[in-house]
């Protein structure tokens, strides 16, 4: 009899003779145990539950990258410690960026306000009441110059969370670098540029899917020639998770969108190994610790298989799922907000043990308002303590070989692949979104979770258990309403003082290019350099492409 057969027999004996009699006598806290993805949790895991993992996992830095994308992982270099920040005007955000850099953050992450995200200038009626509220307002190159004043762009990695007008904000960043004397090939960072998840879960879209995908693939092509160190997309499961999907769904829907982007780039005439090495991903880190660690490992293994077997990628970098992680905003509670420090710590630790390349830790007060300087500093210190005091960076994939983690990794991969097969049968992610399939799956998962919370089946400390009648609320950051007026006045001044004829000519050339098939980024960059505004450029593209309306609004 083999060792595995022996372990099976031993497990069955223990379960039948020891565990079950004791359970029947004393009962258990719940009738059944399962992860948030609905994966049943066994009372104990043994080698039987993780048979053959060595063959499936490989080694760090080697296909299928289950145990990490780099051979040395954190023994060689820690993850990039980013803090997502941006509010009010460019001056306010620039001060926060300088503070975070002084405190030891190693990468900037820019949050844009809602009008910027949907392509309106700050003096547009649609922007009223939203300017600078959830991020920084960027109307023109003038704002971008202020945002990065005194920050050397050849020495800082910048991530920009922007989607529908991503190509425009990237061009503004390139133009700022030019003014600093930094060539485009030295720029490093990431632009989110993931429009498909906007249709599925978030809603900050502008144009219909087809022209939106053109902007994405144009960015791929332009950066492959001019910005070799730039990550051209951050394919995001984060926002779908925040909308309520499970860990399994987050992996499946993110990779389904990624497949759609790869197919669109191939259809546009790009070679897979020309653009795939610069694809990056963005995941959520939620509070179910072991499922989150297993999720990251399963996603890496699944993506490597997809790229090699489905798309024939040969460059090892094309097979690597490199990802940024942000701790869960949806898990933060307004009740007993200091509890969020503990939640964020656990979530950040799960991301590190899962092998993230970049991490943002939410501040404990973000369920109430934008983070204060002090709470943002504490969030950064959380990462630094994990990196330097916890000992978890000394060896690679320290939970690898855990019977439970390996079993969860296998099951998440299997269930995610089932979703991918269903989405393929529908014609891919764009078709699945168009049919409302992904949206319904997310909504159903969110509803199930809320039912579990309301019934008490899942405990949220301070919300449905261990509550306190009187709670001390921390001081919160408040955005000065006068900043909106100042920002609206600034964009009007930019229009008044620029070369109006040069702007008109650049916008006219952009419109002609949009009606044709040229790559749009050189035309957008020309318009940005002469201080064409975000709203003006988006209006030109709206005139050619139209605007997207969900089916229920038609």
N, C-alpha and C positions, 0 to 999 in steps of 0.2 A: 504493500500500500504506500502511495506517495505521501510526502509531507502535507500537500494540499488536501488530499483525501482524509488524512488524519485530522487536519484542522477543521474540516467540515464536520467530521464525526464528533470532535470535541465540542464544537460550537452547538451542534444539535443537542448533544447530551446536556451541556450547561443550560441551554434554553429550556429544555423540557423538564429537567430534574431539579434545577436550582432557581432559575429566573421565574418561570411561570408559577410554581407553587407560592413563591414569595409575593409575586405581583397579585395573584388572586386573593391572598390573605390580607395584604395591606393596601392594594389598589395603587394607582398612579395619578399624578396631577391632572392628566388629561386622558381621554379615551384613546386618542391617537396623536402621534407626533409627526409633523411634516415641516419642511422648509416653506418659505413664502411662495416658492415655485410649485408647491404641491408635491415635492419629492418626499416619499415616506422616509422617516428616520428610524433605523433599527436601534434596539436598545444597546447593542454593542457591535463593533466592527472588528473583523479579524482578517488575516491574510486571504481568506477565501473571498472576501468582498473586493479585493484589489489584486486578484491574480493577473499576472502578465503585465503589470504596470511598467516594468523596466523597459520592455520592448515598445510599449505605446508612447512612453515619455521621451526617450532619448536623453541627451545631456544638454546642459545650458550652452547656447550658441550653436546648436546643431538641430537640424530638422527632427521632429516637428516643433521644436522650441517650447514645449510644454513647461519646461523648468526655467525658462528665461531666454531672452533674445541675444544676450551677450555672454561670452564664456566666463567673465569675471563678475558680472552684475555689480552689486554695491561694494564688493571688495576693491573694485577698480575705480568706480565713480558713483557717488550718491545720485539719487534722482534729482531733477531740477525742482527746486522749491519755489513754486509760483504762488502769488497771492492775487486773486481776482479783485480788481479795484477800478473805480471810475465813478465819478458823480459830479453833478453841477457842471462847471465850466472846465476848460482845459487847464487853467491855472490851478484850480482846486485839485484836480487829479494829478497834475505834475508834482505838487507838493506831497501828495500821498505816495507817489512812486518813489520820490527821493527818500522819504522816510523808510519805506520798505527796503530799499536797496541798502540804506545805512544799517538796518537791522539784520541784514544777512540774507535776504531773499536773493535767489540766483536767476530769476526770470520774471518778467512782467507779464501780466495777463489783463487785457483791457476789456472793461465792460462799457458798452455803448448804451445810450439812452434809447427809448422806444422810437422816437421820431427818426433817429439815425438808422435804426434797424430796419425801418420800413421805408426809408428813402425820402424823408421830408426835411426841409430846412427848418430851423428853429422859429422862423417868423411865419410859417405856414399855419393856417387855421387848424389843420389836423394835429399840429404839435402842441396846441394850447394845453397847459396844465401838466405836460409830460416832459418838458425839457429838463434834462439833468437829473431826473428822478431816480432812474434805476441804472444809470451809467452816465458816462460823459457825453456831452453834445459835440458832435463833429460835423460842421457844415462845409468847411473848405480846407484847403491846404494851410490857411492861416491858423486854424485851430490845431491842426496836426503839428505844426511847427512849435506852438506853445506847449502842447502835450508832452513833447519829447525834448524840450529845451534843457540843455545841460546833461542829457543822457546819451552817452556814446553808443550809437546803434551798431557799431562793429564789435562791441564787447558785451552787449546785452541781448538775450534771446527774448523775443516778444511774441506772445500769443494774443490774437485778436478774436473775440467772440462775436463774429458778424457773419451773416449768411447771404441774404438776398443781394445786398450791395457789396459783397465781400471783395469783388474785383476792384471796386472804386476805392475802398479803404486801403487795400494793398497798394494801389497806385499812389495814394497819398503818402504811405509809409516810404515807398521807393523815392518819391520826390523829396521828402524830408531828409532822407539819407544823402541824396545828391547835394542838398544844400549844406550838409555836414561834411561833404567830401568823402563819403563812404560809398564805394561802388556796390552795385546790387549783388554781385557775386559774394560779397562778404556778409550779407544779411542772413541772420538765422532766426527762425521762429515758426509760427504756425498761424494759419488763418482757418477759421472753422469751415466756412464755405460749404456746409452740408445742408442743402436746401430740402432734400427729401424728408428729413425728420420734421421740418417746419410744416409740411403738408399733413404729416401724420400726427403730430403731437403739440406743436408749439405755436404756430400761426403767424410768425413774422415773415411771411412771403410777400413778394410783390408781383412777379411775373408768372405766367403759366409754366408747367414743368419743362416743356421742350426748350424754350429759350433760356430758362434757368440752367438746364443741363449744359447748354452751349457755353454759358459763362463759366461754368465749372471746368469744362474740358479746355476752354480757351486759357484758363488759369494754369491748368496742368501743362499745356504746351508752352506757354510763355515762360513759366518758371523753370521748366526743364532746360531751356536755352539760356536764361538770364539770371535765375536765382537758384543755383544748384543746392544750396544749403537750406532752402525754405520748404517746410512741409505744406503742401498745396491744399490739403483738406484735413480736417479732423472729424472723421466720420463718427457721429455722436449717438451713443445710446443713452447718454446722461439725461437728456430732456424727456425721452420716452419713459425712462425709469421714474423721473420726477412726476410724470403724468399718471403713473400707477402701474406700469408693467412689471412683471417679475424678472428675476435674474435670468432665467432661461429665455424669456421673450426679449430681454435687452440684448443678449448675445445674438439671437436669431435675427431680430429686426435690424440691428446694426450691420451685421454681415450681409443681410439681404440688400440693404442700401449700398454697401460697399461693392457688392457684385454688380449692381446697376451702374455705379460710377465707372467701374473697370470696363464694362461692356460699352458704355457711352464713349469712353476714351478710345477704345479699340475701333469703334465705328467711325470715330473722327480721324482715324488714320494713324494713331500713335501706337508704338510698339510697347508691349506690356512692361518690359524691363526698362523702358525709357521713363515711365512715370511712377510705376508701382513702388520703387524704393522710397518715394517721398510721401506716400500715403501714411496718415497717422489716424489714431482712434482716440475717442474720448468716452470714458466710462464713469458711471456712478459708483461710489462705495457706500453701501447701505449698512445697516447695523447687524444683519444676520451674518456673523463673522465668518464661519467656515464656508457657507455657501458663496460668500463674496470671494474668498481666496480661490475656491474651486472654479468660480465663474471666469476669472482672469486666465487661469491655466487652460481651461477648456477652450476659451476664445482663441488663444494663441495656437493651440493644436489644430483647431478647426480651420482657421484662416490659412495656415501653412498648407494644409491639404487642398483647400480650395484653389489657392494660387498655383500650386504645382500640378494638381491633377486636372483642374477645370480649365485653367488659362495657360498652362504650359510655361509658367515663369521659370527661369533658370538662374537668375541672379539671386543668391541667398537673401539679399536685402529685400527683395520683392516678396519673400515668404514670411518676413518678420512682422508680427503685429506689435507695433510700438504704440504705446498709449499714454495719454494723460488721464489722471483721475481727479475727480472732485468729490469731496464728502457730500452726503445727501442733504440738500436744502429742505426737502420735504420731510425729513426725519426730525428737523429742528422744531422745538415746541416753544410757543410763547409763554406757556405755563412753566414755572420754575426754570427759567432760561439757563441758569448755571449748570443744570443737568446736561445741557448740550455740549459742555466741555468734555464730558465723559463719552458721549456719543461720538463726537468728532474724533476723539483719540482712538476709539475702537475701530472706527471706519478707516482712519488713516493707516492704522496698523495693518488692517486687512489689505489695503492697497499695496503697502510695502511688501508684505508677505506674499502677495500675488504677483509682484514683480513689475510695478509701474515704473515708467520712465520720467514721469513728471507728476506733481501732486499739488493740489490746492486744498487747504483746510478751511472750512467755513468758520466764521466767528460765531460765538455763542449767542450773540444778540441779533442775528440776521433774521430770525422769525419776527422781529419787531421793527427793524429798520436797517438801513445800510450800516455796516460795521463802523464803530468808532476807531480811532487810531489805536487806542489801548487794546480793544478786543481783536483787531487785526494783528497786532503784535503778538498777543497770546496765541492766536491760531498758528502763526509762524513758529513760535517757540515750541508748540506741540510737535511739529515736524522735526525740529532740531533735537528735541529730547529723544524721540524715536530713533533718529539717525545716530546719535552719539552716546546715549546712555542705556538703551534697552538691550543691546547686544544682538539685535535681529539682523544686522547687516554684515555680520562676521562670516556667515556661510551662505551659500546660494540655495534658494528654495528650501528653507528649513522645515516646512511642513510637507515637503515631498516625501512620499512613503507612508504618511499617515493613512491608515486604512480608511478612515472616514473621509478625509479630503480626497483621496484617490477615487473612492467610490462615487463621491459627489461630482468630481471632475468628469468621470466617464458618463454619468447619468445626465449631467447638463449638456455635454456634447451630443449625446444621443437624442435628447429631446429638442435641442436647438436644430439639429439636422432634420428632424421630422418637420419642423416649421419651415425650414428652407426648402424642403421638397414640396410642401404645400404651396409655398409662394412661387416656386418655379412652375408648378402646374397652372397657376393663374396667369403666368406670363411675366413674372418678375415683380420687383418691389414697386415700380411705378404703377403697374396694373393693380397690384394688391391694395395700394393706397387709393387709387381711383375707385376701386370697388368698396372702399371703406373697411376692408378686412383688418388691416393692422390697427386702425383706429378703434374698431369694436373690440378687438382682443385686449387692447390697453384699457379701454373703459370697463370691460368686464372684470379684469384683474383688479383694477382700482376699487370697483364696487365690492368684490369679494373681501378684499382686505379691510375696507371700511366696515363691512358687516362684522368681521372678526373683532375689530376694535370695539364696536358698539356693543357687541354681545359679551365682551370681556374675555373672549377666547385668546386674544392677543393683548398683552398688557403693554401700555405705553405709560411709563412712570411719570407721575405728575399730571396725567391727562385723564385716564380712566382707572387709576389706582394710585394710592399713596399721594393723594392730593392735599393741598393746604389751603385753608380759607383765606389767609392774608399772605400775600406774596410781595416782597420788595422788588420793584422793577428797576433795572439798571438805567442809567442815563443813556439816551439814544441820540444818534446823529440826525439832525434835521437840516434839510437842504433849504437854504435861504431862497424864498420865492422871488426875490429881486434878481437872482441870477438868470432867470428866464428872460427878463426884460433886457439885461445886459447882453445875453447871447443873441437875442433877436436883433439888437442894435448893431452888434458886431458883424453879423452876416450882411446887414444892409450897408454898413460901411465898406465891407469888402467889395460888394457889387459896385458901389459908387466910385471906388478908387482904382479899380483894375482897368486893364485895356479891354473895353467892351467889344471892340471889333475882333480882337484875337479870340475872345471867348466865343463869340458868335460863329466864327469860322471853325473853331475846334469842335463845337457842338454839331455844326452842319456836317463836318467830315465823319463824326461819330454816327450820325443818323444814316448817312449813306452806307457806312460799313455794316451797321446793324441790319440794313435791308439786304446786304450781300452775305458773303461767307468768310470775309477776312476775320482774323483773330482780333477781338475787340480791345484787348488790353493796351496796345500802343496808342489807340485813339483815345481811350479813357485817360491814359497817362498824359497825353498832350493837353486834354481839357483840364485836368487837375493842375498841371504846371502853370497855366494862365489864370488859375483861381476860379475856374468853373465850380459851382457848388454841387454838393451831393444831390440836392433836390433837382437842380437843373439837368444833371446827367441822367438821373433816374427818370425824369419827365421825358427826355428824349427817347429812352428805351421803352417807357410806357407807351409812347406814341407809336412805336414800331411793334412791340411785342404784345401789348395789351396787359391787363391785370388779371390775376387768378381769382376766381370766385368758387368756393366750395359748392358742391352740388346742391346742398340744402339752402344755398342763398340764391340759386338761379331762379 
